[in-house]
Amino acid sequence: MPISFEEARRQILEATIPLSSERVQLLDSVGRALAEDFYAPWDLPRYDNSAMDGFAIRAADAAAETELLITGYIPAGGTELQPVTPGCAVKIMTGAPIPPGCDIVVPVEETEVKDGRVRLLTSLQLREHIRCRGEDIAMGVMVLPAGTVLRPPEINLLASFGQSLVTVFRRPRVAILSTGDELVELGMPFQEGRIINSNAFSLAAAVRDAGGEPLLLGIARDTLESHREKLAQGFSADVLITSAGVSAGDCDLVREVLRELGAEEKFWKIDIKPGRPTAFAIKGGTKIFSLPGNPVSTLITFEVFVRPALRKMQGLTPAIRPVTKLPLAEPVRKRAERTQFQRVRVQAQNGRLVASSAGDQNTGILSTMVRANGMAILPAERDRFEAGDEVEVLFID
């Protein structure tokens, strides 16, 4: 019996756990999730430093119109710190360490300099324009918990703490297998009645976009021997995705051979459109997704079932892309008792976002998938939707 969309995704995610961790170069960690908590090894900033180009002075000399003798200069990165003595000022650059005796930094634009002396144009408060040691992050504080996705700000933070190597969850290795005698590989001479194996490339692109490492296994021909050989190769990967050969036709051999090779099928057929003949199985540590062969169905079932699993394997949260409720621009009719994924184009109309049909929803129309930037998730319990009705929309662009 077919299961519901929600139940299928629940079973997949319950069977999926994060992969092992690995140490990678800092720049190679972008977009990946930390596999362990990161604690600050020192204070940030590491020392009191100037927030402005200006003059380091004592608080006792901070009154407006005061004139002070300039006795030194401290550049950013300076290590020879001239102390600030009564009636004197030290010129200082942004980021330079605060010298002994300094209580305030006066910005250069709030001063006048003449003949080796500086006159203060305004009065300032204690510690003004000084970045204090540890005011951003104190040593020993957990800065980034495990699971944090490393964006440019996190990369900056880790670099500030001297981390050239980072522990992240491993990327899943994903084997991709197409099936069918009708297929030819990209670059081969065109033959009437044949189909270029385009699904392998769309799936590989989708795997990379989700953070995985694709491995193209080629084409399994419509024989048991070819299926056995190719499917067995896929068991060395973390995930095996098959395209086509999962329905009930004479040449649909994927499920039969997977059972023969010891894979445990968790479900077959889901009450969705498109993508009803989708199967999920497990062989050892390999998760197996058998997707329909129609290019639109392949991409949609990857998005709603495979992509969340790949994200969970990498410790990425949320595993499922967030959805937004948006009004439909036109009425929709669908079959009841089956969740339907409507390809939509989300755009602004009269100052608000609406979801318009991206075109012909026939699963053979790939151009509609190209135009779409979202999918409206039409729930199974309803068969009619009017223009203006709000539905959940998953952004895919």
C-alpha positions in Angstrom: 0.0 0.0 0.0 1.3 3.5 -0.8 2.2 5.6 2.2 1.7 9.3 2.7 4.2 12.0 1.8 4.7 12.9 5.5 5.2 9.2 6.5 7.7 8.6 3.8 9.8 11.6 4.8 9.6 10.6 8.5 10.9 7.1 7.8 13.7 8.4 5.7 14.9 10.9 8.3 14.5 8.5 11.2 16.8 6.1 9.3 19.4 8.7 8.6 22.1 9.9 11.0 25.1 12.3 10.6 28.2 10.8 9.1 31.6 10.7 10.8 33.7 13.8 11.0 36.9 14.9 9.3 39.5 17.7 9.6 39.6 20.0 6.6 41.3 23.3 5.7 39.4 26.3 6.9 38.3 27.4 3.4 37.1 23.9 2.6 34.7 24.1 5.5 32.5 26.8 4.0 28.9 25.7 4.0 29.6 22.7 6.1 28.5 21.9 9.7 30.9 21.8 12.7 31.1 18.3 14.1 32.2 19.5 17.6 31.7 22.5 19.9 34.3 25.2 19.5 35.5 27.1 22.5 37.5 30.4 22.4 41.2 29.6 23.1 41.8 33.2 24.1 40.0 36.5 24.7 38.8 38.5 21.7 40.2 41.1 21.4 43.4 39.7 22.9 44.3 43.1 24.2 42.8 46.6 24.7 43.1 48.4 21.4 42.1 51.6 19.8 38.8 51.8 17.9 39.8 55.0 16.1 42.7 56.8 14.5 43.4 59.5 17.0 45.3 60.3 20.2 45.7 58.2 23.4 45.3 60.4 26.5 44.7 60.2 30.2 41.1 60.8 31.5 42.4 63.6 33.7 43.4 65.5 30.6 40.2 65.0 28.7 38.5 68.3 29.1 37.6 70.3 26.0 40.1 72.9 24.8 42.9 71.2 26.6 46.2 71.3 24.8 48.6 68.3 25.1 52.1 67.6 24.0 52.4 64.8 21.5 55.1 62.5 22.8 54.8 59.3 20.7 53.2 57.3 17.9 51.8 53.7 18.0 50.8 52.1 14.6 48.5 49.2 14.3 50.6 46.1 15.2 53.0 48.3 17.2 54.8 46.6 20.1 56.8 49.4 21.5 54.3 51.3 23.7 55.2 54.8 24.8 53.3 55.4 28.1 50.9 58.4 28.3 52.1 60.8 31.0 50.3 63.8 32.5 49.8 66.7 30.0 50.8 64.5 27.1 49.2 62.5 24.2 50.4 59.6 22.0 49.2 59.4 18.4 47.6 56.0 17.8 46.1 54.1 14.9 43.0 51.9 14.7 43.7 48.5 16.2 46.9 49.5 17.9 47.4 48.3 21.5 46.5 50.8 24.2 49.6 52.2 25.9 50.1 52.3 29.7 48.4 55.3 31.3 45.8 55.7 28.5 42.1 56.0 29.6 40.6 57.5 26.4 41.2 57.7 22.7 40.3 61.0 21.1 39.3 60.6 17.4 41.6 62.7 15.1 38.6 64.6 13.7 37.8 65.9 17.2 41.3 67.5 17.5 43.4 70.2 16.1 47.2 69.6 15.7 49.8 72.4 15.6 53.5 72.7 16.4 53.7 69.2 18.0 50.7 69.8 20.3 47.1 68.6 20.0 44.0 70.6 21.2 40.9 68.7 22.2 37.7 70.1 20.6 35.3 68.0 22.8 35.4 66.3 26.2 35.1 62.5 26.3 34.1 59.8 28.8 36.3 57.2 30.4 37.3 54.3 28.1 35.7 56.0 25.1 36.9 54.6 21.7 38.8 51.8 23.4 38.0 48.2 22.5 38.5 46.3 25.8 40.2 42.9 26.0 37.5 40.1 25.8 34.6 42.5 25.2 33.6 40.5 22.2 34.3 36.9 23.4 35.9 35.8 26.6 38.4 32.9 26.7 36.8 29.5 27.4 33.3 30.5 26.1 31.6 28.1 23.7 31.5 30.3 20.6 30.1 27.9 18.0 28.1 24.8 18.9 28.3 21.5 16.9 26.0 21.7 14.0 26.8 25.4 13.2 26.9 26.0 9.4 30.1 27.8 8.6 29.3 31.0 6.7 31.8 33.8 6.0 31.2 35.3 9.5 32.0 32.0 11.2 35.1 31.6 9.0 36.3 35.0 10.1 35.8 34.1 13.7 37.7 30.8 13.4 40.5 32.5 11.5 40.7 35.1 14.3 41.3 32.3 16.7 44.0 30.8 14.5 42.1 27.8 13.3 43.6 26.7 10.0 41.9 23.2 10.3 38.3 22.6 11.3 36.4 19.5 12.3 33.3 19.1 10.2 30.9 16.3 9.3 32.0 14.3 6.2 30.3 14.9 2.9 28.2 11.9 1.8 29.4 10.0 -1.2 26.5 9.5 -3.5 26.4 6.9 -6.3 24.0 7.6 -9.2 22.7 4.9 -11.5 20.5 5.3 -14.5 18.6 2.3 -15.9 17.2 1.3 -19.3 18.3 0.1 -22.7 16.9 3.2 -24.3 19.6 5.4 -22.7 22.8 6.6 -24.3 25.6 8.5 -22.6 26.1 12.2 -23.2 28.4 12.8 -26.1 27.5 9.6 -28.0 26.1 9.9 -31.6 22.3 10.5 -31.6 20.2 7.5 -32.5 16.5 7.6 -33.3 14.4 6.3 -30.4 17.2 6.7 -27.8 17.3 9.1 -24.9 20.4 10.9 -23.6 21.1 10.0 -20.0 20.4 13.5 -18.7 19.0 12.4 -15.3 22.5 11.4 -14.2 23.7 15.0 -14.7 20.8 16.6 -13.0 21.1 14.3 -10.0 24.8 14.8 -9.8 24.2 18.6 -9.9 21.5 18.3 -7.2 23.9 16.2 -5.0 26.6 18.8 -5.3 24.2 21.5 -4.5 23.2 19.6 -1.4 26.8 19.3 -0.3 27.4 15.7 -1.4 30.0 14.1 -3.6 28.4 12.4 -6.7 29.8 9.3 -8.3 28.3 8.4 -11.7 27.9 4.6 -12.2 26.7 4.9 -15.8 23.7 2.9 -17.1 22.3 -0.5 -16.0 20.9 -2.2 -19.1 17.7 -4.2 -18.9 19.2 -7.4 -17.8 19.5 -8.9 -14.3 23.2 -9.3 -14.8 23.8 -5.6 -15.6 21.6 -4.5 -12.7 23.4 -6.8 -10.3 26.8 -5.5 -11.3 25.9 -1.8 -11.2 23.8 -1.9 -8.1 26.5 -3.8 -6.2 29.0 -1.0 -7.1 26.7 1.5 -5.5 26.8 -0.2 -2.1 30.2 1.2 -1.4 28.7 4.7 -1.2 26.8 6.3 1.6 23.8 6.8 -0.6 22.8 5.1 -3.9 20.3 6.8 -6.1 18.7 4.9 -9.0 16.7 6.6 -11.8 13.9 4.7 -13.5 13.2 0.9 -13.4 11.3 1.2 -10.2 7.7 0.8 -11.5 6.0 -2.4 -12.4 6.9 -2.9 -16.1 8.6 -5.9 -17.6 12.0 -4.1 -17.6 11.7 -2.5 -14.2 14.3 -4.6 -12.4 15.6 -2.4 -9.7 13.5 -3.5 -6.7 13.9 -7.2 -7.7 17.6 -7.1 -7.9 18.0 -5.0 -4.7 16.0 -7.6 -2.8 18.2 -10.3 -4.3 21.3 -8.5 -3.2 20.0 -8.2 0.4 18.7 -4.7 0.5 15.8 -4.1 3.0 13.0 -2.2 1.3 11.3 0.2 3.7 8.6 1.4 1.4 7.5 1.5 -2.3 4.9 3.9 -3.7 4.0 7.2 -2.0 0.6 9.0 -2.3 2.2 11.9 -4.2 2.1 13.4 -7.7 4.5 13.3 -9.4 6.8 10.6 -8.1 4.4 7.9 -6.8 6.6 4.9 -7.7 9.4 6.0 -5.4 11.1 3.4 -3.1 13.5 3.6 -0.2 15.7 0.7 1.0 18.8 0.1 3.1 21.8 -2.2 2.5 24.3 -2.1 5.4 25.3 1.5 5.8 24.0 2.6 2.3 20.7 4.4 2.0 19.0 3.6 -1.4 16.6 5.9 -3.1 14.9 4.5 -6.2 13.4 7.4 -8.1 11.1 7.5 -11.1 12.8 8.0 -14.5 10.8 11.0 -15.7 13.2 14.0 -15.4 10.6 16.2 -13.6 9.6 13.4 -11.2 13.3 12.6 -10.6 14.1 16.2 -9.6 11.0 16.7 -7.4 11.5 13.4 -5.5 15.1 14.2 -5.0 14.2 17.6 -3.5 11.6 16.4 -1.0 13.2 13.1 0.0 16.9 12.8 -0.9 18.0 16.3 -0.2 16.8 16.3 3.4 18.6 13.0 4.1 21.9 14.4 2.6 21.6 17.5 4.8 21.0 15.4 7.9 24.0 13.2 7.1 26.2 16.4 7.1 24.8 17.6 10.4 23.0 20.5 8.6 19.9 21.9 10.2 17.1 22.2 9.3 17.3 19.2 7.1 14.1 20.2 5.3 14.0 23.5 3.5 11.6 26.0 5.2 8.3 26.6 3.6 6.3 29.8 3.3 2.6 30.2 3.0 1.7 32.2 -0.1 -1.6 32.8 -2.0 -2.1 31.0 -5.4 -2.5 33.3 -8.4 -5.0 30.9 -10.1 -7.3 28.0 -9.1 -5.9 24.5 -9.0 -7.7 21.2 -9.3 -6.1 17.9 -8.2 -6.8 14.3 -7.2 -7.8 13.9 -3.6 -5.9 11.7 -1.2 -2.6 12.5 -3.0 -0.1 15.3 -2.1 0.7 17.2 -5.3 3.8 19.3 -6.0 2.9 22.2 -8.2 5.8 23.9 -10.0 5.3 27.6 -9.4 6.9 31.0 -10.1 6.9 33.2 -7.0 6.8 36.9 -7.9 5.5 40.1 -6.6 2.0 41.3 -7.5 0.5 44.5 -6.1 3.1 44.6 -3.4 2.9 41.0 -2.2 4.3 37.7 -3.2 2.1 35.2 -5.0 2.6 31.8 -6.4 1.8 31.5 -10.1 1.9 28.3 -12.1 5.2 27.9 -13.9 3.4 26.4 -16.9 2.2 23.0 -18.0 2.3 20.6 -15.0 2.6 17.5 -17.1 5.6 15.5 -15.8 7.1 15.4 -19.3 7.5 19.1 -19.5 11.0 19.9 -18.2 10.9 23.6 -19.2 8.3 24.2 -16.5 10.8 22.9 -14.0 13.4 25.3 -15.4 11.0 28.3 -15.0 9.9 27.4 -11.5 11.6 28.9 -8.4 9.3 27.1 -5.9 7.0 24.2 -5.4 3.5 24.6 -4.0 2.8 21.6 -1.7 -0.9 20.9 -2.2 -2.1 18.7 0.7 -3.7 15.3 0.1 -7.0 16.1 1.9 -8.1 18.8 -0.6 -8.9 18.5 -4.3 -9.8 22.2 -5.0 -7.9 25.4 -4.5 -9.2 28.8 -5.5 -7.1 31.9 -6.5 -6.0 33.6 -3.3 -6.0 30.4 -1.2 -2.8 30.2 0.8 -0.7 27.1 0.4 2.8 26.0 1.6 5.5 26.9 -0.9 9.0 25.4 -0.8 11.6 27.6 -2.5 13.9 25.7 -4.8 15.9 28.6 -6.2 
